[in-house]
Amino acid sequence: MVEQTQTDANPTLTAAKDQFVDSRRKGSAGRYATELDRVLSAWLVWCEDRGATGTSDISDRLLANYAQYLGRRVSARVSDPDDDDGISGRTAHQYWGYIRSFLSYCVEWGYIDQNPAKQGHVVDELPEESLGSNDDAEQTWSPDERRALLDYVDEQARDAIDADGLDATGPVRDRAIITLLAYTGARGAELFRDPDDDRREGLRWLDIDFESNRIMALGKSQDYEAVQFPEAAHSALRQHKRVQQPPDDDWPVFPTRHRPTLAQLEGDADGDRGDQPLADYLHEHGIEPPSITTTGVRSVLKRLCKDGEIPVEGDHEYLKPHGARRGIGKALYKNHSHEAAQKALRHQDPATTSEMYADIEAGEVAAIADDVLKNE
């Protein structure tokens, strides 16, 4: 059980936060109070990491440091719109508003003398609200886009199998790539080879566990993480494995099909392959082909969207890999729960998930506001 207070005049930050959230939960939307609790809880973890556990530990310097921390997260978004650690300036100010309200509550109850989140020299440390808010850079596959692309690659794979059987390698591989992106929420660099990172060599078949519905991949944390692998994705991967016929389970799931690379590998084997499948021939000579790169996968997506005439929303030329991750996260967030989306995307900070789908919460709050105003 959480200790409620240190003293009545100096409660723990956790106790004061719980008191504040409970007061806001009364007569208000439960989703708002839940979001308030989530953001403040993340802030308290940040505070505790810096030795601040009681209301007496709140200071101008602590809040200024937090404002600078928010600034670094906004800078991460500006540098790379696909960085899950990044937030927009608008979101930074939203988080600050929650903390400012909480500290005003603490002033009202006599826990602190003044609210440092209102002090001009502290507020000056916040990033600009307009930074990192270019929504056009943040593609999210919509349900219609995801369905259209999946339908197209499934049709292509079926036609190829009917015509070529186990020789239908290309379309079957493309379907497996799109299916993994669409359903797992994994980052591209977790599934495919990153030429800039020697550890990210792409998936091996031994990384995929059909029985446990998970894939083991090198996560952003630089540790191996379990990626959710729903049964909806199993069929495409099983068919891909049957067509590929890998020599063993340590073989790449998506070997490159880059012709110059394969020609070089075949030449390195220094023999006559004849009718022997290239994978078997390379394996026999102890040569393993590299996995397709993240750049190669983008090229696959660009080709599929063009050939399949997939309707892509906004100003984007094609459906990009990271948009698939946002798309499945949004589906889980909207139709199930924040926790399901957070677990699927493996965000360590729940606030990151909330930032990604703030538009959903805004819409829900607007609907609640409509109902309230109608009854005034």
PANUMI-347954 format. One record per atom (N, C-alpha, C): x, y, z. Coordinates in steps of 0.1 Angstrom, whole numbers, plus 2048, in hexadecimal, padded with zeros to 3 digits. Layout:
N
XYZ ...
//
This chain:
376
8087F4800 800800800 80980C800 8058167F8 80D8227F7 80C82B804 81782F809 817838815 810845811 80684A818 7FF855814 805862817 80C864822 812871825 81F86F82D 82887982C 83387A835 82E881842 82988D83F 82289584A 81689B843 80D8A084B 8018A7845 8058B383D 8108BA842 8148C683B 81D8C382F 8238B782F 82D8B4825 82A8A5820 81F8A4819 81C896814 826892809 826885806 82E8817FB 8288867EE 8308887E4 82A88C7D7 8208827D2 8228757D4 81886C7D0 80B86E7D7 80B8707E4 7FF8727EC 7F887F7E7 7FF8897E5 7F98967E0 7F38947D2 7FB88D7CA 7F688A7BC 7E98837BD 7E88787C5 7DC8707C6 7D08797CB 7D38817D4 7C888A7DA 7C38937CF 7CC8997C7 7C98A27BC 7C189B7B1 7C588F7AD 7BE8887A2 7B08847A7 7AF8807B3 7A287C7B8 7988887B8 79E8947BB 7958A07BC 7918A37AE 7998A17A4 7958A4796 78D899790 78D88D795 785882790 776884793 77388B79E 76588E7A2 75F897798 754893792 74D89B789 75389E77C 75E897779 76589A76C 76688D764 76B88E758 76D882750 777879756 77486C757 77E86375D 78A862754 789863747 79586273E 79E86E741 79987A743 7A1885746 7A9883753 7A387E75E 7AA87B76A 7B4870768 7B1866760 7BB85C75E 7C7861756 7C586A74D 7D0870746 7D887974F 7D1881757 7D8889761 7E188176A 7DB87676F 7E386D778 7EF867771 7ED864764 7F885E75D 80486775B 801874757 80B87D754 812881761 80A88376C 810887779 81887B77F 81486F77D 81B863782 82986377B 82986576E 836865766 83F87076B 83987C76E 841887773 847883781 83F87D78A 844879797 84F86F796 84F86678C 85A85D78B 867865787 86586F77E 87087777B 87587F787 86C88478F 87088B79C 8778817A5 8728757A7 87886C7B1 8868687AC 88886779F 89686479A 8A086F79E 89B87A7A1 8A38867A5 8A28897B4 89D87F7BB 89D8807CA 8918887D0 88888C7C7 87C8947CC 87088B7CE 86D8897DB 8628807DE 8568867E6 8598917ED 84F8987F5 84C8A67EF 8418AC7F3 83D8B97EE 8488C37F2 84F8C17FD 8598CB801 8658CB7F7 8668C17EF 8718C07E6 86F8C87D9 8638CD7D7 8608D57CB 8678E27CB 86E8E57C0 8758F27C0 8758F77B2 8799047B0 87B90A7A3 88590279B 8908FE7A1 89A8F7799 8958EA794 88D8E279C 8888D5798 87F8D778C 8768E178C 86D8E4781 8748E9775 87E8F1777 8868F676B 88D8EA765 8928E176C 8998D5767 88F8CD75F 8828CC764 8788C475D 8748CB750 8738D8750 8708E0744 87B8DD739 8888DD73E 8938DA735 8928CC72F 88D8C2738 88C8B5734 8818B4729 8768BB72B 86B8BB720 8718C1713 87A8CB715 8808D1709 8888C7701 88F8BE708 8978B4702 88E8AA6FA 8838A7700 87A89E6F9 8738A46ED 8718B16ED 86C8B86E2 8778B96D7 8838BB6DB 88E8BB6D1 8908AE6CA 88D8A36D2 88E8956CC 8838946C1 87789A6C3 86C8996B9 8708A16AD 8768AD6AF 87A8B66A4 8848AF69B 88E8A86A2 8998A269B 894895693 88B88E699 886882693 877880697 86E88368E 85F882691 85B874695 863869691 86085C695 8668576A2 86D8606A9 87385D6B6 86885C6C0 8668506C6 85B84D6D0 85E8556DD 86A8596DF 86D8616EB 8698706EA 8678746DE 8648826DB 8568866DD 8538926E1 8468986E3 8468A56DC 83A8AA6D9 8398B86D3 8398C26DE 83C8CF6DA 83C8DA6E3 82E8DB6E9 8248D96E1 8168DA6E6 8148D06F2 8198C46F0 8178BA6FB 81F8BD707 82B8C2705 8338C7710 82C8D1719 8258DA712 81D8E5719 8118DE720 80B8D471A 8008CD720 8048C772D 80F8C072C 8148B9738 8178C3743 81D8CE73F 8218D9748 8148DE74F 8098E0747 7FD8E474C 7F78DB757 7F98CE755 7F48C4760 7FC8C676C 8098C876B 8128C9777 80F8D777D 80D8E1776 80A8EE77B 7FD8EE784 7F38E777E 7E68E6786 7E88DE793 7F08D3792 7F38CB79E 7FA8D47A8 8048DB7A4 80B8E37AE 8038EF7B4 7FA8F47AC 7F08FE7B1 7E88F87BC 7E48EC7BA 7DC8E57C4 7E48E37D1 7F18E07CF 7FA8DF7DB 7FB8EC7E2 7FB8F77DB 7FC9047E1 7EF9077E9 7E39037E3 7D79057EA 7D68FD7F7 7DC8F27F7 7DB8E9803 7E78EC80D 7EF8F680A 7FA8F9813 8068F0812 8078E8808 8128DE807 81F8E5803 81D8EF7FA 8288F87F5 8249067F6 82E90F7F7 82B91E7F8 8279247EB 82E9207E0 82B9267D3 82C91B7C8 82691F7BD 8279157B1 8329197A8 83D9117A8 8499147A0 845912791 83B90B78D 83790977F 831915779 82F920782 82A92C77D 83493777D 840934782 84B93E783 850941775 85294E771 856951764 86394B760 86D94C769 87A947766 87A938764 87193176A 86F922768 86891F75B 85D926758 85692474C 85E927740 867931741 870934736 878928731 87A91E739 882912735 87A90872D 86C90B72B 864902723 867904714 8668F970C 8688FB6FE 85C9026F8 85E9076EC 85390E6E5 8479046E2 83B9096E3 8309006E2 82E8FC6D3 8339036CA 8319006BC 83B8F66B6 8458F26BE 8508E96B9 84A8DB6B8 84F8D46AE 84C8C66AD 83E8C26AB 8368CC6A6 8278C96A4 8238C7695 82D8C368D 8298C167F 8238B367D 8168B367E 80F8A667E 81089F670 8138A6666 8158A0658 821897658 82B899661 836890662 834883669 828882670 825877679 81A86F672 81E867669 81485E662 80F85366B 80285166B 7FC846672 7F383E668 7F6831666 7EE82965D 7DF829663 7D682D65B 7C882C65F 7C381E65C 7B881A663 7B280D660 7B080A651 7AB81564A 7A981363C 7B6811634 7C0818637 7CD817631 7D3809633 7D2805640 7D87F8644 7D07ED63D 7C37ED63D 7BB7E3636 7BE7E2627 7BF7EE621 7C17EE612 7CF7E860F 7D97EB617 7E67E6614 7E77D7616 7E17D3622 7E17C4625 7D97BC61B 7CE7C2616 7C67BB60C 7CE7BA5FF 7D57C45FB 7DD7C45EF 7E87B95EF 7F07B95FA 7FB7B05FB 7F67A25FC 7EA7A0603 7E5793604 7E078D5F6 7DA7965EF 7D67925E1 7E278F5D8 7EC7975D9 7F87945D1 7FF7875D5 7FF7845E2 8067785E7 7FE76C5E3 7F076C5E4 7E87615E0 7E975E5D1 7E97695C9 7EA7675BA 7F87615B7 8027655BE 8107605BB 8117515BF 80A74D5CA 80B73F5CF 8037375C5 7F873B5C0 7F07345B7 7F87315AA 80073B5A6 80773A599 81573359B 81B7365A6 8297315A8 82B7275B4 8227265BC 82371D5C8 82F7225D1 8387195D4 84371C5DD 84D7265D6 84B7295CA 8547335C4 84F7415C5 8447435CC 83E7505CD 8457585D9 8527595D8 85975F5E3 85776E5E6 8577765DB 8567855DC 8497895E2 83D7865DC 83178B5E2 82E7855F0 8327795F2 82F773600 83877A60A 84477D606 84D785610 847792612 843799608 83D7A7609 8317A6613 82979C611 81D79B61A 822799629 82C79162B 83178F639 83679C63E 83E7A4636 8437B063B 8387BA640 82E7BC637 8237C563A 81B7C0646 8197B3647 8117AE652 8187B065F 8257AE660 82C7B166C 82C7BF670 82E7C8666 82D7D6669 81F7DA66E 8157D5667 8077D966A 8027D5677 8067C967C 8007C3688 8097C3694 8167C4693 81E7C269F 8217CF6A6 8217DB69F 8257E76A5 8347E86A7 83C7DF6A1 84A7E06A3 8507EB69A 85B7F069F 8637FA697 86A7F368C 86C7FA681 8737F4675 8807EE678 8887F6681 8957F1684 8967E568D 88A7E2693 8897D669B 8867C9692 8817CB686 87E7C067E 8887BE672 88E7C966E 8967C9662 8A47CE665 8AD7CC65C 8BB7D065E 8BD7DF65E 8C57E4667 8C87F2667 8D77F3664 8DB7F8658 8E97F9655 8F180165E 8EB80A666 8F281366F 8F480D67D 8EF80167F 8F07FB68C 8F37EC68A 8FF7E868E 9047DA68B 8FB7D0693 8F57D469E 8ED7CA6A6 8E07C769F 8DB7D0697 8CE7CE691 8CF7C8683 8CF7BB684 8D27B3678 8C57AE671 8B97B1677 8AD7AC672 8A879F679 89C79C678 89679067E 89C783679 89D779682 8A076B67E 893763682 89175867B 88575067E 88574B68C 89074A693 8907456A1 88B7516AA 88A75D6A5 8857686AD 8767686AE 86F7606A5 8617606A4 85B7546AB 8527576B5 84C74C6BD 83D74C6BA 8397436B1 82B7426AE 82273D6BA 8287356C2 82072F6CD 81D73A6D8 8277426DB 82674D6E5 82175A6E0 81F75B6D2 81A7676CC 8247736CF 8317716CD 83A77C6D0 84677A6C7 84D7866C5 8597866BD 86378D6C6 86F7876C7 87A78D6CF 8827966C5 8837A36C9 88A7AC6C0 8927B66C9 89D7BB6C3 8A57C56CA 89E7D26CA 8997D66D6 8917E26D7 8997EE6D7 8927F96D9 8988066D9 8A08076E6 89D7FF6F0 8A47FF6FD 8B27F96FC 8B57F36F0 8C17EC6ED 8C17DE6F4 8B67DA6FA 8B47CD6FF 8AA7C56F6 8AA7B86F7 8A07B06EF 8937B16F7 8897B46EF 87B7B66F4 8727AD6ED 8677A96F4 85C7A16EE 8527AA6E7 8517A86DA 8487B06D2 83B7A76D0 8307AD6D2 8237A66D0 8227A16C1 81D7956C0 81C78F6B2 80E7886B2 80478F6AF 7F678A6AF 7F477F6A4 7EA7776A7 7E876B69E 7E4770690 7DE77C68F 7DB782682 7E7782678 7F378367E 7FF784676 805776673 80176C67A 80775F679 80775966B 7FB759665 7FA752658 80375764D 80576464C 80E76A642 81C766645 820765652 82E761655 830753653 82674A656 82873C654 829739645 82173F63D 82173D62F 82F742629 83474D62E 84175262A 84C74862D 84B742638 85573863C 85472C633 848727630 84771C627 84C71E619 84A72A614 84F72E607 85E730608 863736612 871739613 87A72D615 87472361D 87B717621 88971A626 88A721631 898725637 89F71863B 8AD718639 8B570C63C 8B470964B 8B2713654 8B1711662 8AB71E668 8A771D675 8A072867B 8A973467E 8B673367C 8BF73E67E 8C0746671 8B8743667 8B874A65A 8B075765B 8B4761654 8AC76E654 89E76C64F 894772656 886771652 884778644 88B783643 88A78B636 89878E630 89E78362A 8AB786623 8A9790618 8B4798616 8B37A260B 8B179B5FE 8AA7A25F5 8A879E5E7 8B07A75DE 8B97AF5E3 8C17B85DC 8CA7B05D2 8C87B15C5 8CE7A95BC 8DE7A95BC 8E47B55BC 8F27B65BD 8F87AF5C9 8F17B05D5 8F67AA5E1 8F579B5E0 8EA7965DA 8E87875D9 8F27825CF 8F57895C4 8FE7855BA 90C7845C0 91078D5C9 91D78D5CF 91E7815D9 91377E5E0 9137735E9 9147665E1 90D7655D6 90E7585CE 91C7575C9 9227625C5 9307615C0 93A75D5CB 9377625D7 94075E5E2 9407505E5 9347495E2 93373B5E5 93C7325DB 93F7385D0 9497325C7 9457245C3 93A7225BD 9357155B8 92A7165AE 92570B5AA 91A70B5A0 90E7075A8 9057115A9 8F870F5B0 8EF7065A9 8EF70759C 8E56FF594 8D7702597 8CF6F859A 8C16FA59E 8BE6FB5AD 8C96FB5B5 8C86FB5C3 8C37095C8 8B970A5D1 8B47165D6 8BF71F5DC 8BF72C5D9 8CA7345DD 8CC7335EC 8C17335F4 8C3733603 8CB726607 8C771B601 8CE70E604 8DC70F600 8DF7145F4 8EC7155EF 8F571E5F8 8F07295FC 8F8732605 8FA72B612 8F0725617 8F171E624 8FC713624 8FB70C619 905701617 913706617 915712612 922718612 92572161E 91C721628 91F729634 91D738632 91573C628 91274A625 90474D628 902757631 8F475B635 8F176962E 8E776A627 8E3777621 8DF78162C 8E278E62A 8DE798634 8CF79A633 8C979F63D 8BB7A263D 8B87AF634 8AC7B0630 8A87BD629 8AA7C8633 8AE7D462E 8B07DF637 8A37E7639 8A37F0643 8987F9645 895801639 8A0806632 89E80E626 89780561B 89B7F861A 8967EF610 8877ED613 8837ED620 8747EB623 86D7F761F 872803621 86B80F61C 86980F60D 873809606 8718085F7 8667FE5F4 8657F35FB 85B7EA5F9 84D7F05FB 84C7F8606 83F7FE609 83C8095FE 8468105FA 84381A5EF 83E8135E2 8458085DF 8418005D3 8327FA5D4 82F7F55E0 8227EE5E2 8177F95E2 81A8045E8 80F80F5E8 80D8145DA 8178155D2 81681A5C5 80F8105BC 8148035BC 80E7F95B4 8007F55B8 7FD7F55C5 7F07F25C9 7E67FE5CA 7EB80A5C6 7E38165C6 7DC8185D3 7E48165DE 7DF8175EB 7DC8265EE 7D082A5F2 7CD8385F6 7D483C603 7DE845602 7E584960D 7E1857611 7DD85861E 7D7865623 7E286F625 7DE87C624 7E7887627 7F188961B 7FC88F61F 806892614 811888613 80F87C619 819872618 81986A60B 825867606 8268605F9 8228525FA 82584B606 82283D608 82183A616 81C82E61A 81B82A628 82982662D 82D82D638 83A82B63D 83A822649 84581B64B 846811656 841816663 846821668 842826675 83482A676 82D82D66B 81F83066B 81782366F 81C81866B 81680B66F 81680967E 82180D684 82280C693 81881569A 817821695 80E82B69B 7FF826698 7FD82068D 7F081B689 7EA811693 7F2806695 7EE7FC69E 7ED8016AD 7F680A6B0 7F48106BE 7E88176BF 7E481F6B5 7D88276B6 7CC81E6B6 7CC8136AF 7C080A6AF 7BE8046BD 7C98006C3 7C97FB6D1 7C48056DB 7CA8116D9 7C781C6E3 7B88206E2 7B38216D6 7A58256D4 79B81B6D7 79E80E6D3 7948036D4 7967FB6E1 7A17FC6E8 7A37F46F4 7A77FC700 7B4800700 7B880870C 7C680E709 7C9818711 7D681E711 7E1814715 7DE80B71E 7E8801723 7EB7F7718 7E17F3710 7E37EA705 7EC7F06FB 7EA7FD6F7 7F28046EE 8008056F3 802809700 80F80B705 8177FE705 8107F3709 8177E6709 81B7E16FB 8127E36F1 8157DF6E3 8217E76DE 8217F46E1 82C7FD6DB 8387FD6E4 8377F76F0 8427F66F9 8488036FD 83F80D700 84381A705 846819714 85281C718 85581C726 84E82772E 84C832727 84583E72D 83683E728 82C83C730 81F83C72C 81B84A725 822854729 81F861723 822862715 82B859710 82F859702 8238546FA 81C8496FF 8108446F8 80584E6F8 803855703 7F985F704 7FB86A6FA 80886E6F9 80B8796EF 8088756E1 80B8686DD 8098646D0 7FA8646CC 7F18626D6 7E38616D2 7DA86B6DA 7E08776DC 7D98826E3 7CD8866DB 7CD8846CE 7C18886C6 7B58806CA 7B78736CE 7AC86B6D2 7A68706DF 7AE8736E9 7AA8786F5 7A28866F4 7A888E6EB 7A289B6E9 7938996E3 7928906DA 78588D6D5 77B8886DF 78087F6E8 77787A6F2 7738856FC 77C88D700 779898709 76F8A2702 7718A46F5 7678AD6EE 7598A76EF 75889A6ED 74B8946EE 7458956FB 74D893706 748895713 7448A3716 74C8AD711 7488BB712 73B8BE70C 7388B8700 72C8BA6F9 7208B6702 7228AA708 7178A4710 7148AD71C 71F8B2722 71E8BB72E 7178C872B 71B8CE720 7168DB71C 7078DA718 7038CE712 6F58CC70E 6EC8CC71A 6F18C8725 6E98C6731 6EA8D273B 6F18DD737 6F18E873F 6E48F0740 
//
